[in-house]
């Protein structure tokens, strides 16, 4: 039986969207990042230890925390950020991964497997 495990973490980052009418100047957001993995429970009784999930997620997210996202992404929209983070997590976690990133409150992007 497949099970889903999820964690939530946060990053604070600055960005600007080149040539965008209102977001074209440098500004910041607190991004809420929800990572959900799906897999079978192992003999250990767990799909994956929450400690290990958090450790990987924190290692990946530190690249984006307290930086200007334009130095990482050419156009740092939440959609592009979500794709970038998902690719990094997928290379580190051998599970199906859903990723949802909120840009501030009430606005989000989600990648589902």
Secondary structure, 3 states (H helix, E strand, C coil): CEEEEEEEEEEEEEECCCCCCCCCCCEEEEEEEEEEEEEECCCCCCCCCHHHHHHHHHHHHCCCCCCEHHHCCCCCCHHHHHHHHHHHHHHHCCCEEEEEEEECCCCEEEECC
